[in-house]
Amino acid sequence: MRPRPGGTRRRGDHRPCPAGTDRSELATLVRTADATGVLSLLAPTGGPEATLLLVQALGDAGVGAPLWCATTGAVACGDDGPPDPVQAQVWGLGRVAALEHPGRWGGLVDLPPDPDGRALRRLCAVLSGTVRAEGGDICPEDQVAIRADGLHGRRLLRASRPGADTGTGTRAWPRAAPCSSPAAPAASAPRWPASWRRTARDTSF
């Protein structure tokens, strides 16, 4: 459910997408929807191919409503196991789509395998932009993982020095730098591994 101009609210319109639907058929399907936002549930079964088709079809249909893509297991938070590589590709595609179509991109949200009522309420808060940080301020996020302990946002943290004691009885190993300056070797570039941190308080859910 998304707020509409004037303060009125409208329930979501569910549009099934049968297997084998091509780009033109999908464009026709979404063109008739009077949407203020689009939540795609194609990724868990259709992967990046179905998600790309939807991005293209929304463009063909002239739908400017922001697109959110839901995945399951695309990212790892805390004690999660390794990410699903196919679902992770949807996140890579989403970040590219956000750069190419910033005006009609919403974000990415990773759901638990079996979301309960609380997870769905958190999803609604993310989609409506009403997530609040621990301090109470509105905390808009466009890359969110929903877990049992709350909402997690993607953050960059400086890695430990290679070989240094981490304080947990293990030693840190080098990680590939995401980028490096042409004027300096990659080994001297700061290493910023991605980490998922809980970002929102739960009193509003």
C-alpha positions as a Markdown table, in Angstrom:
| # | Residue | x | y | z |
|---|---|---|---|---|
| 1 | Met | 0.0 | 0.0 | 0.0 |
| 2 | Arg | 1.5 | 3.3 | -1.0 |
| 3 | Pro | 0.3 | 6.9 | 0.0 |
| 4 | Arg | -1.2 | 8.8 | -2.9 |
| 5 | Pro | -1.2 | 12.6 | -3.4 |
| 6 | Gly | -3.8 | 14.2 | -1.1 |
| 7 | Gly | -3.2 | 11.7 | 1.7 |
| 8 | Thr | -5.5 | 8.9 | 0.3 |
| 9 | Arg | -4.3 | 5.4 | 0.2 |
| 10 | Arg | -4.7 | 2.7 | -2.3 |
| 11 | Arg | -4.3 | -1.1 | -2.1 |
| 12 | Gly | -1.8 | -2.8 | -4.2 |
| 13 | Asp | -2.8 | -4.3 | -7.6 |
| 14 | His | -1.4 | -7.7 | -8.1 |
| 15 | Arg | -0.5 | -8.5 | -11.7 |
| 16 | Pro | 0.6 | -12.2 | -12.3 |
| 17 | Cys | 3.3 | -12.7 | -14.9 |
| 18 | Pro | 2.9 | -16.1 | -16.6 |
| 19 | Ala | 6.0 | -18.0 | -17.6 |
| 20 | Gly | 7.0 | -17.2 | -21.1 |
| 21 | Thr | 5.6 | -13.7 | -21.1 |
| 22 | Asp | 7.7 | -11.6 | -23.6 |
| 23 | Arg | 8.7 | -8.0 | -23.4 |
| 24 | Ser | 5.8 | -6.6 | -25.4 |
| 25 | Glu | 3.2 | -8.6 | -23.5 |
| 26 | Leu | 4.7 | -7.5 | -20.2 |
| 27 | Ala | 4.6 | -3.9 | -21.4 |
| 28 | Thr | 0.9 | -4.2 | -22.2 |
| 29 | Leu | 0.3 | -5.8 | -18.8 |
| 30 | Val | 2.0 | -2.9 | -16.8 |
| 31 | Arg | 0.7 | -0.1 | -19.1 |
| 32 | Thr | -2.8 | -0.4 | -17.8 |
| 33 | Ala | -1.8 | -0.2 | -14.1 |
| 34 | Asp | -2.3 | 3.2 | -12.5 |
| 35 | Ala | 0.7 | 2.7 | -10.2 |
| 36 | Thr | 2.5 | 5.0 | -7.8 |
| 37 | Gly | 5.1 | 2.3 | -7.2 |
| 38 | Val | 6.0 | -1.2 | -8.5 |
| 39 | Leu | 7.2 | -4.1 | -6.4 |
| 40 | Ser | 8.6 | -7.0 | -8.4 |
| 41 | Leu | 8.5 | -10.5 | -7.0 |
| 42 | Leu | 9.9 | -12.0 | -10.1 |
| 43 | Ala | 13.5 | -12.4 | -8.9 |
| 44 | Pro | 13.1 | -15.5 | -6.6 |
| 45 | Thr | 11.9 | -17.6 | -9.5 |
| 46 | Gly | 12.9 | -15.7 | -12.6 |
| 47 | Gly | 16.3 | -14.3 | -11.6 |
| 48 | Pro | 18.0 | -11.4 | -13.4 |
| 49 | Glu | 16.5 | -12.3 | -16.8 |
| 50 | Ala | 12.9 | -11.7 | -15.6 |
| 51 | Thr | 13.9 | -8.6 | -13.7 |
| 52 | Leu | 15.7 | -7.1 | -16.8 |
| 53 | Leu | 12.6 | -7.8 | -18.9 |
| 54 | Leu | 10.5 | -5.9 | -16.4 |
| 55 | Val | 12.8 | -2.9 | -16.4 |
| 56 | Gln | 12.7 | -2.8 | -20.2 |
| 57 | Ala | 8.9 | -3.3 | -20.3 |
| 58 | Leu | 8.3 | -0.5 | -17.8 |
| 59 | Gly | 10.3 | 1.8 | -20.0 |
| 60 | Asp | 8.5 | 0.7 | -23.1 |
| 61 | Ala | 5.1 | 1.3 | -21.4 |
| 62 | Gly | 6.2 | 4.8 | -20.2 |
| 63 | Val | 5.6 | 3.8 | -16.5 |
| 64 | Gly | 7.6 | 6.2 | -14.4 |
| 65 | Ala | 6.6 | 4.7 | -11.0 |
| 66 | Pro | 9.6 | 3.6 | -9.0 |
| 67 | Leu | 10.5 | -0.1 | -9.3 |
| 68 | Trp | 11.5 | -2.1 | -6.2 |
| 69 | Cys | 12.8 | -5.6 | -6.6 |
| 70 | Ala | 12.5 | -8.2 | -3.9 |
| 71 | Thr | 14.9 | -11.1 | -3.6 |
| 72 | Thr | 15.6 | -13.9 | -1.1 |
| 73 | Gly | 19.1 | -14.8 | 0.0 |
| 74 | Ala | 20.8 | -12.2 | -2.3 |
| 75 | Val | 22.9 | -10.8 | 0.6 |
| 76 | Ala | 24.3 | -12.3 | 3.8 |
| 77 | Cys | 23.7 | -10.6 | 7.2 |
| 78 | Gly | 25.1 | -11.8 | 10.5 |
| 79 | Asp | 24.8 | -15.6 | 10.7 |
| 80 | Asp | 23.3 | -16.0 | 7.2 |
| 81 | Gly | 24.9 | -18.6 | 5.0 |
| 82 | Pro | 26.5 | -17.7 | 1.7 |
| 83 | Pro | 24.4 | -15.5 | -0.7 |
| 84 | Asp | 22.6 | -17.1 | -3.5 |
| 85 | Pro | 24.6 | -16.2 | -6.6 |
| 86 | Val | 21.6 | -16.0 | -8.9 |
| 87 | Gln | 19.8 | -13.7 | -6.5 |
| 88 | Ala | 22.9 | -11.6 | -6.0 |
| 89 | Gln | 23.0 | -11.0 | -9.8 |
| 90 | Val | 19.6 | -9.3 | -9.4 |
| 91 | Trp | 21.3 | -6.8 | -7.0 |
| 92 | Gly | 24.1 | -6.2 | -9.5 |
| 93 | Leu | 21.5 | -5.5 | -12.2 |
| 94 | Gly | 19.5 | -3.3 | -9.9 |
| 95 | Arg | 22.5 | -1.1 | -9.1 |
| 96 | Val | 23.1 | -0.6 | -12.8 |
| 97 | Ala | 19.4 | 0.2 | -13.4 |
| 98 | Ala | 19.5 | 2.7 | -10.6 |
| 99 | Leu | 22.3 | 4.6 | -12.5 |
| 100 | Glu | 20.7 | 4.3 | -15.9 |
| 101 | His | 17.1 | 5.1 | -14.8 |
| 102 | Pro | 17.4 | 7.1 | -11.5 |
| 103 | Gly | 14.0 | 8.7 | -12.0 |
| 104 | Arg | 12.1 | 5.4 | -12.1 |
| 105 | Trp | 14.1 | 3.2 | -9.7 |
| 106 | Gly | 13.1 | 2.5 | -6.2 |
| 107 | Gly | 15.5 | 0.0 | -4.7 |
| 108 | Leu | 16.4 | -3.5 | -3.7 |
| 109 | Val | 15.0 | -5.4 | -0.7 |
| 110 | Asp | 16.1 | -8.9 | 0.4 |
| 111 | Leu | 13.4 | -10.9 | 2.3 |
| 112 | Pro | 13.6 | -13.9 | 4.5 |
| 113 | Pro | 12.7 | -17.2 | 2.9 |
| 114 | Asp | 9.3 | -17.3 | 4.7 |
| 115 | Pro | 8.5 | -13.7 | 5.7 |
| 116 | Asp | 6.1 | -13.3 | 8.6 |
| 117 | Gly | 3.7 | -10.5 | 9.4 |
| 118 | Arg | 6.4 | -8.4 | 11.0 |
| 119 | Ala | 8.7 | -8.8 | 8.0 |
| 120 | Leu | 5.9 | -7.7 | 5.7 |
| 121 | Arg | 5.2 | -4.6 | 7.9 |
| 122 | Arg | 8.9 | -3.8 | 7.6 |
| 123 | Leu | 8.7 | -4.2 | 3.9 |
| 124 | Cys | 5.7 | -1.7 | 3.8 |
| 125 | Ala | 7.8 | 0.8 | 5.8 |
| 126 | Val | 10.7 | 0.5 | 3.4 |
| 127 | Leu | 8.4 | 1.0 | 0.3 |
| 128 | Ser | 6.6 | 3.9 | 1.8 |
| 129 | Gly | 9.8 | 5.6 | 3.0 |
| 130 | Thr | 8.8 | 5.7 | 6.6 |
| 131 | Val | 11.8 | 3.8 | 8.1 |
| 132 | Arg | 13.2 | 5.6 | 11.1 |
| 133 | Ala | 16.8 | 5.3 | 12.3 |
| 134 | Glu | 17.7 | 4.5 | 15.9 |
| 135 | Gly | 17.7 | 8.3 | 16.7 |
| 136 | Gly | 14.2 | 8.7 | 15.3 |
| 137 | Asp | 15.0 | 10.5 | 12.0 |
| 138 | Ile | 13.6 | 9.3 | 8.7 |
| 139 | Cys | 16.2 | 6.9 | 7.2 |
| 140 | Pro | 15.5 | 6.4 | 3.5 |
| 141 | Glu | 17.3 | 3.3 | 2.2 |
| 142 | Asp | 17.3 | 1.8 | -1.3 |
| 143 | Gln | 19.3 | -1.4 | -0.5 |
| 144 | Val | 17.8 | -3.2 | 2.5 |
| 145 | Ala | 17.9 | -6.6 | 4.0 |
| 146 | Ile | 14.9 | -7.6 | 6.2 |
| 147 | Arg | 15.7 | -10.1 | 8.9 |
| 148 | Ala | 14.2 | -11.3 | 12.2 |
| 149 | Asp | 16.2 | -8.7 | 14.2 |
| 150 | Gly | 15.2 | -5.7 | 12.0 |
| 151 | Leu | 16.2 | -3.8 | 8.9 |
| 152 | His | 19.8 | -3.9 | 7.7 |
| 153 | Gly | 21.4 | -1.3 | 5.4 |
| 154 | Arg | 24.6 | -1.7 | 3.3 |
| 155 | Arg | 27.6 | 0.1 | 4.8 |
| 156 | Leu | 31.3 | 0.3 | 4.0 |
| 157 | Leu | 33.8 | -0.4 | 6.7 |
| 158 | Arg | 37.6 | 0.0 | 6.6 |
| 159 | Ala | 39.2 | -3.5 | 6.6 |
| 160 | Ser | 41.8 | -4.5 | 9.1 |
| 161 | Arg | 45.5 | -4.4 | 8.0 |
| 162 | Pro | 46.3 | -7.7 | 6.2 |
| 163 | Gly | 47.6 | -10.2 | 8.7 |
| 164 | Ala | 46.6 | -8.2 | 11.7 |
| 165 | Asp | 45.1 | -9.8 | 14.7 |
| 166 | Thr | 41.3 | -9.1 | 14.7 |
| 167 | Gly | 40.9 | -9.7 | 18.4 |
| 168 | Thr | 38.9 | -12.8 | 17.8 |
| 169 | Gly | 41.8 | -15.3 | 17.6 |
| 170 | Thr | 41.8 | -15.0 | 13.8 |
| 171 | Arg | 43.8 | -12.8 | 11.4 |
| 172 | Ala | 42.5 | -10.5 | 8.7 |
| 173 | Trp | 43.3 | -11.5 | 5.1 |
| 174 | Pro | 43.6 | -9.1 | 2.2 |
| 175 | Arg | 40.5 | -8.2 | 0.2 |
| 176 | Ala | 40.4 | -6.9 | -3.3 |
| 177 | Ala | 40.1 | -3.2 | -3.5 |
| 178 | Pro | 36.9 | -2.0 | -5.2 |
| 179 | Cys | 38.8 | 0.7 | -7.1 |
| 180 | Ser | 42.2 | 2.2 | -7.3 |
| 181 | Ser | 43.7 | 5.4 | -8.5 |
| 182 | Pro | 45.6 | 5.2 | -11.8 |
| 183 | Ala | 48.4 | 7.1 | -10.1 |
| 184 | Ala | 48.8 | 4.5 | -7.3 |
| 185 | Pro | 49.1 | 0.7 | -7.3 |
| 186 | Ala | 46.0 | -1.2 | -6.2 |
| 187 | Ala | 47.8 | -2.6 | -3.2 |
| 188 | Ser | 47.9 | 1.0 | -1.7 |
| 189 | Ala | 44.3 | 1.7 | -2.2 |
| 190 | Pro | 42.1 | 1.7 | 0.9 |
| 191 | Arg | 40.1 | -1.5 | 1.3 |
| 192 | Trp | 36.4 | -0.9 | 2.0 |
| 193 | Pro | 34.6 | -4.3 | 2.4 |
| 194 | Ala | 30.8 | -4.1 | 2.3 |
| 195 | Ser | 29.1 | -4.9 | 5.6 |
| 196 | Trp | 25.4 | -5.1 | 6.6 |
| 197 | Arg | 24.5 | -3.1 | 9.7 |
| 198 | Arg | 21.1 | -2.8 | 11.5 |
| 199 | Thr | 19.9 | 0.7 | 10.7 |
| 200 | Ala | 16.4 | 1.1 | 12.0 |
| 201 | Arg | 14.6 | 1.0 | 15.3 |
| 202 | Asp | 11.6 | -1.3 | 15.6 |
| 203 | Thr | 9.1 | 0.9 | 17.5 |
| 204 | Ser | 7.3 | 1.9 | 14.3 |
| 205 | Phe | 6.6 | -1.7 | 13.1 |
